[in-house]
Amino acid sequence: MASLSFDSYEKAVKQGAADPKTIKVIAKSMAIPYPPLALNSKLPEALKTKLKDAFQTVNKAPGITPDMIRGYGGGKIDGYDTRFSEEEFNVAAEKLGLLTDDLKGRILAKAAER
């Protein structure tokens, strides 16, 4: 079994689709960010700053509980990192780009040899 994300692996284990006793995790990549929230570049800088601050501190806002903060796919998260730069995101995207259709096919073919 191969997983694109450790979240996917953990979800498969929870759903009983994968048995962690029979699967050995051999590698984990660097953290790969979930899809980003984007701001329109034409927004005034003051509004961009206000929005970034609101997302960065939403976990401390009055009336907000940890169960209310959700990420990609509805999963619970600790908060949002508005300081994650475009350059950092691009590094992760470039690494994901290495997983070509050809490579995926070779991985599946190798797994089918068992």
C-alpha positions as CSV (number, residue, x, y, z in Angstrom):
1,M,0.0,0.0,0.0
2,A,1.2,3.5,-0.7
3,S,-0.3,6.7,0.5
4,L,-0.1,10.2,-0.9
5,S,-0.5,11.6,2.6
6,F,-0.2,10.3,6.1
7,D,-3.7,11.6,6.7
8,S,-4.9,9.2,4.0
9,Y,-3.0,6.3,5.7
10,E,-4.5,7.2,9.1
11,K,-8.0,7.4,7.6
12,A,-7.6,4.0,6.0
13,V,-6.5,2.5,9.3
14,K,-9.5,4.1,11.1
15,Q,-11.9,2.8,8.5
16,G,-10.4,-0.7,8.7
17,A,-9.2,-0.6,5.1
18,A,-5.6,-0.9,6.2
19,D,-4.1,-3.0,9.0
20,P,-1.2,-1.1,10.7
21,K,0.2,-4.5,11.9
22,T,0.8,-5.5,8.3
23,I,2.0,-2.2,6.9
24,K,5.4,-0.7,7.5
25,V,5.8,3.0,7.1
26,I,9.1,3.3,5.3
27,A,9.3,7.0,4.7
28,K,7.5,10.3,5.4
29,S,8.1,13.4,3.3
30,M,8.5,16.9,4.5
31,A,5.2,18.4,5.6
32,I,3.1,19.3,2.6
33,P,0.6,22.1,3.1
34,Y,-3.0,21.7,2.4
35,P,-4.3,23.7,-0.5
36,P,-3.8,27.4,0.3
37,L,-6.4,30.0,0.9
38,A,-5.8,32.8,-1.5
39,L,-6.4,36.5,-1.4
40,N,-7.2,38.6,-4.5
41,S,-4.0,40.6,-5.2
42,K,-6.2,43.7,-6.0
43,L,-7.4,43.9,-2.4
44,P,-6.1,46.8,-0.4
45,E,-3.0,45.9,1.7
46,A,-4.8,46.9,4.9
47,L,-7.6,44.4,4.2
48,K,-5.1,41.7,3.3
49,T,-3.3,42.2,6.6
50,K,-6.6,42.2,8.5
51,L,-7.7,38.9,6.9
52,K,-4.3,37.3,7.4
53,D,-4.4,38.3,11.1
54,A,-7.9,37.0,11.5
55,F,-7.0,33.6,10.1
56,Q,-3.8,33.4,12.1
57,T,-5.5,34.1,15.4
58,V,-8.9,32.5,14.8
59,N,-8.1,29.8,17.4
60,K,-7.9,32.5,20.0
61,A,-11.1,34.4,19.0
62,P,-13.9,34.6,21.6
63,G,-16.5,31.9,21.2
64,I,-14.3,29.8,18.9
65,T,-13.7,26.2,20.0
66,P,-11.2,23.8,18.6
67,D,-14.0,21.7,17.0
68,M,-14.9,24.8,14.9
69,I,-11.6,25.1,13.1
70,R,-11.5,22.8,10.1
71,G,-9.1,22.4,7.2
72,Y,-9.1,20.6,3.9
73,G,-11.7,17.9,3.7
74,G,-13.3,19.1,6.9
75,G,-10.6,17.6,9.2
76,K,-9.9,19.3,12.5
77,I,-6.8,21.5,12.6
78,D,-5.0,23.6,15.2
79,G,-5.2,26.7,13.1
80,Y,-4.0,28.4,10.0
81,D,-0.5,29.5,9.2
82,T,-0.7,32.8,7.2
83,R,3.1,33.1,7.4
84,F,3.7,30.2,5.1
85,S,5.2,31.8,2.0
86,E,4.5,31.2,-1.6
87,E,8.1,30.1,-2.0
88,E,7.7,27.4,0.7
89,F,4.5,26.2,-0.9
90,N,6.3,26.0,-4.3
91,V,9.0,23.7,-2.8
92,A,6.3,21.3,-1.7
93,A,4.5,21.6,-5.1
94,E,7.7,20.8,-7.0
95,K,8.2,17.7,-4.9
96,L,4.7,16.5,-5.6
97,G,5.3,17.2,-9.3
98,L,8.0,14.4,-9.2
99,L,5.2,11.9,-8.8
100,T,4.4,11.4,-12.5
101,D,1.8,9.1,-14.0
102,D,4.7,6.9,-15.1
103,L,6.1,6.6,-11.6
104,K,2.6,5.9,-10.2
105,G,2.2,3.1,-12.7
106,R,5.6,1.6,-11.8
107,I,4.7,1.7,-8.1
108,L,1.4,0.0,-8.7
109,A,3.1,-2.6,-11.0
110,K,5.7,-3.4,-8.3
111,A,3.0,-3.6,-5.6
112,A,1.0,-6.1,-7.8
113,E,4.0,-8.4,-7.9
114,R,3.3,-9.6,-4.4
